[in-house]
Amino acid sequence: PAGFLIHAYNYVLNKYGKEAAEKLFLYGQEVNLEICALARMNTIIHEVMNVKIEQGDTLLYPKFKSEERLMTFDIAVANPPWNQDGYGEETLKKGELWRERFRYGFVPKQSADWAWIQHLLASVKDENGRVGVVIDNGCLFRGGKEKAIRAKILEDDLIETVILLPEKLFYN
């Protein structure tokens, strides 16, 4: 838990030094209370102190807001649950800031992959924000609502690179 945050800290530490790493402010949100606690402990064990990890459902109730808008960051990275079900239009509209986060459309109930990607895109600064996401390869090829969302994101020129990873690289 919190592996991306720890790796980001260590990258800056190794490349730019401790002073630069200490200037980082790292944020994370986890729905599972036990994993959230483990993530907090993991950052302490790795001496990453400028980190804030909140517990809650990111797709419905994002914890990092500023003046009732989504807080934006220079970089957002995530490895969200793949093909997570239960986040169709009706469910997402019950959550907070859905107009701001899901402007490209709503995903089918059986896969929230593009909901996660849209949330990440909404979480970065417009002028130079960057997103890195590890997601199921299927999100690149599925049709229907996901295809429509993907097409709009491509039209807005928001995807710079796609790297396909080999099958069975992750245990899940």
Secondary structure, DSSP 8 states (H G I E B T S, - for coil): --HHHHHHHHHHHHHH-HHHHHT--EEEEESSHHHHHHHHHHHHHTT--SEEEEES-TTT--S-EETTEE--BSEEEE---TT--S-SHHHHTTSTTHHHH-TT----TT--HHHHHHHHHHTB-TTT-EEEE---GGGGT--HHHHHHHHHHHHTT---------TT-S--
